[in-house]
Amino acid sequence: MDIWVTWCKRKIICPTCNEEITVASPIVKSPFKSWHPECWLKEALAYLELHPYKTRHKGRPKLKLSAEEKRQRLRLQVLKSYYKRKGTNHNRLAEIQRELEVQIGKKVDSEGDKEEGCI
């Protein structure tokens, strides 16, 4: 949204406090409204209180696996990659895929999250 601070050129009513903004006083202006700078700041801070800051996380959430489970998962992923590249033994590839899904499903269920896991 385009917002800037400028000098008031005519009398305006502030939408926040309903008081008159006099000519030659500073105003915060947008294409649709004009405020006293103090009123605009109060309104902006009230908005921020309603919408607290949240940290942003990139990528998918990490699975909480033990060292043994990580080793087993890596082994299954290597086997899956091998059979995919080889292009044969589709039964074994499907079996590995099911094992990975079961392993992730158990972890997601035990953590209490109902999100779908990624392979």
C-alpha positions in Angstrom: 0.0 0.0 0.0 1.3 3.5 -0.9 1.6 5.6 2.2 3.6 8.8 2.6 3.9 11.8 4.9 3.1 15.3 3.6 1.6 18.6 4.6 -2.2 19.0 4.8 -3.5 21.2 2.0 -7.1 21.4 3.2 -9.2 20.6 6.3 -9.8 16.9 6.7 -11.4 14.7 9.4 -9.1 12.0 10.8 -10.8 8.6 10.5 -9.3 7.3 13.8 -9.9 10.2 16.2 -12.6 12.0 14.2 -10.9 15.3 14.9 -10.1 17.9 12.2 -6.7 18.0 10.6 -5.8 21.6 10.0 -4.1 23.1 7.0 -0.3 23.1 7.0 -0.1 20.3 9.6 1.7 17.0 8.9 -0.4 14.1 7.8 0.1 10.5 6.9 -1.7 10.0 3.5 -2.8 7.0 1.4 -4.8 7.1 -1.8 -8.0 6.7 0.2 -7.4 8.2 3.7 -5.5 10.8 5.7 -4.5 10.5 9.4 -2.7 12.5 12.1 0.8 10.9 12.3 0.1 9.9 15.9 -3.3 8.3 15.1 -1.8 6.3 12.2 1.1 5.0 14.4 -1.4 4.0 17.1 -3.5 2.1 14.5 -0.4 0.5 13.0 0.8 -0.7 16.5 -2.7 -2.0 17.3 -2.6 -4.0 14.1 0.9 -5.5 15.0 -0.4 -6.5 18.4 -3.2 -8.5 16.8 -0.7 -10.1 14.3 2.4 -11.1 16.3 5.7 -11.8 14.5 6.2 -15.4 13.4 9.6 -16.8 12.3 9.6 -18.2 8.8 10.8 -21.7 8.2 12.0 -22.8 4.8 11.6 -26.3 3.5 9.7 -29.2 4.9 9.7 -30.0 8.6 12.5 -32.4 9.7 11.5 -35.9 10.8 12.6 -36.7 14.4 14.4 -39.9 13.8 16.9 -41.8 16.0 20.4 -42.5 14.6 19.3 -46.1 13.8 16.2 -45.0 12.0 18.2 -42.5 10.0 20.6 -45.2 8.9 17.7 -47.5 7.9 16.0 -44.7 6.0 19.2 -43.8 4.1 19.7 -47.5 3.2 16.1 -47.7 1.8 16.5 -44.5 -0.1 19.8 -45.7 -1.7 18.1 -49.0 -2.7 15.1 -47.1 -4.1 17.5 -44.9 -6.2 19.4 -48.0 -7.4 16.3 -49.9 -8.5 14.9 -46.8 -10.2 18.1 -46.2 -12.1 18.4 -49.9 -13.0 14.9 -49.9 -14.3 14.2 -53.5 -13.3 12.7 -55.3 -10.3 9.6 -53.1 -9.9 8.3 -55.4 -7.2 11.3 -54.6 -5.0 11.0 -50.9 -5.8 7.3 -50.9 -4.7 8.3 -52.8 -1.5 10.9 -50.2 -0.6 8.4 -47.4 -1.3 5.9 -49.0 1.1 8.6 -49.5 3.8 9.5 -45.8 3.6 5.9 -44.7 3.8 5.3 -47.0 6.8 8.4 -45.6 8.5 7.3 -42.0 8.0 3.7 -42.8 8.9 4.8 -44.3 12.2 6.9 -41.2 13.0 4.1 -38.7 12.1 1.5 -40.7 14.1 3.8 -40.9 17.2 4.5 -37.2 17.2 0.8 -36.4 17.2 1.0 -34.4 13.9 -1.5 -35.4 11.2 0.6 -33.9 8.4 1.6 -35.9 5.4 5.3 -36.9 5.5 7.6 -36.4 2.5 9.8 -39.1 1.1 
